Amino acid sequence: MQKVLTGNEAAAWGAMCAQAQVISAYPITPQTTIIEELANLVANGMLDARFIKVESEHSAMAGCIGAQAAGARTFTATSSQGLALMHELLHWAALGRLPVVMADVNRAMAPGWSIWTDQNDSLAQRDTGWLHYYCESNQEVLDTVIQSYKVAETVDLPVMLVLDAFFLSHTYEAVHIPSQDETAKYLPPYKPSIYLDVKDPHAFGGIVQQDVYMEFRYKMQVAMNEALEVAEKADDDFREMFGRGYGLIEPYRLDDADYVLVTSGTVASTARVTVDDLREKGHSVGMLKIRMLRPFPFEKVRQILSGRKRVAVLDRNICVGMGGIFTQEIRNAMYHIPEDKRPSIYGYIVGLGGRDVSPEVIASIAEDVQKRAVADGEQVWIGLKE
């Protein structure tokens, strides 16, 4: 079936295709229409699920944790301050090894109060033990919801898929929607081996001593390492079944590129057009899109960026006191490669609070990185007003 959907509606229909059994959610702009669409799908009988209306985002995640622990497939969505309010329970879901799937509509953190996009809300949660996907299009949002369940339920870790506020959440695109029956061939019903059962009781989340806790974290790390291979296979299987796949990263026109623009989310779409234009003008520029940030695809990034001259990382986020967060991740990934193969890496802060990242902005970054030296600064703010 083909429908014209917003990114938010695509997320909701993805959860419907995956036959989520419990929706626990609280509305917050610009995420609200995800939950509204799911409420309609449940009310119209298109999705057989329990819809739990709660009083806060903290309670929304608590509802997912309880339902998932009881053996149900769960879904929720949030944004910005709502995600921040969930922070405590994100740790509970991950350390509890509960494969909750959540959509986060990237919205800048307040104050100043903003409803527009940047990535600081989701990136502030990157150390909680959740897998992170960053989506570029409405079709990718729907498909990533389905893939997220496949990965989450294989490695027993929760997944957060991220989409840009308004650039995706409230913008319409034609989206192909597989049926629930088609999806079920790719994603079988959720059948956990351990769950809340009065006939077979277990303890969940109890206090542990010093000689046990560290092993919990180690097993999470092992699962995260496994998730890279699992996610790649899930994407390959999805491509084989539905004709669409995205990879963990996506190189574009990089075969002979000396200079690389690293992007994520909707900025990748604009960057592709800009790269094509720069190529026509004789610039040796390509693009690398990061789709999966956690677990970080170290080896794939190293293979792509090794031997390039310079890399420009476009960060729609800021770790105040350090710089762009994707820039830190890329530099970390490249640290151990041979020095003669290691490119200079420069960070460019762009688009905070929803400010437009136009082709002209991206072209100016591509031109700047080709001539920039370390003495000129390794972190650049683009588009600041005087």
Steps between C-alpha positions, in 0.01 A plus 500: 500500500618852420396803703610860533615531862686736725809365674299474821225303329765277342633418848150411618429280197835330553391403851170377356678287237716352778183422700606680815282369783529784752523873424588702810537869422463864592470778241764767446557725197619407237448131582129519586364388163684167528290416802184649349543284189560189711191581708298519177645172371409327829154659515426401137600140565798510264740432787413253776684667785448632850528880495611640838441871561742619768569826682866550400782370284657338808181298540490425127835325521397330826196361319719366221741344749221323687326377185826388337601313815163322484581379149328762279646685202491871590536838331515862612613837368621829644705816443740733677394576860286187496799283415699673773224415749530134398875493568491294820285231344704479182769341718242263649384385157853442372644332809178300526581374145151599382465551121275807513483701176460878521486779242660828605411803292814712538413833661739754650527506878376802697560773602462697279178325431499339158289249310741475205760241426848418613651179636589587857200325654583155357878539525470585870374139540771323300662345808183336636544174311244559223574440133467819292386536138488840323247510213507709184157449340145402592541165325816439699312583821233237436750237389729573794218446751454151361875430486538632855277226640696237309828623647372582850337160549812319377750669734255586782574872505268797438513711182447873447438611143535871439337734248533875453222721632290656222749421221364144529243491779251735330606468135312267266660241272373198310570195717463131421334315788540122515207306642512348845509156338797600282677649799435187707706297249793729578423559868356201688291548817690601813562196720743579784655211686465675838204721592271579791306179563336401830537134402874538447615786723827690458646806669534813284714804580590406856806623686828328413837486671834631374601158369210491250421851373804540277406186307159648420672790326746270325218292356335817373823592323520153345140537380580843355796354312276226363239759402720633219489168317136443592398845373686452174334164442160642592550773239620249238201272566266799481650602165459148366135481610379857434754639251623775735807518721712772656811351657653609829685771311453619143790625284416730210742578216798402713691271263747773404419777751780674689258694722202354686189660650364291789127549555194350666123541480343730242823695448619197301234564233616859452865393505450253212370774273784728610762232435364448149529873434852519645610204290384677185719794606804276537509451880615157621226477764278213618265431789469243778162467670499356853176309556595294807679684780466236775662261476750705304612333174873555561642272232268618225576866574875430510490318167313787335699793644849349506731665248285811441654844530243674718162429654231757583247376757169688495363499856143606567587483869752633751673358804575833667863505606602233251335564162289301258408151617523319165841665457615344828372160388678519164830615656480218752440246224798623299751529784669161465546486124853562362589868507573515127145376433324719759319803354473835674153520655316829543169560672234742373210597728191560285123524520448523877142575602372418153709755309505402133801311365480606137703381200688829521596431861622148417691625196675762715604225744634284216702789368625598847623151594708474184719790611467489881806436717504396865629846591175643356294302755362148508145603601304750291160655566312561174240773451537688827343847497721794594 
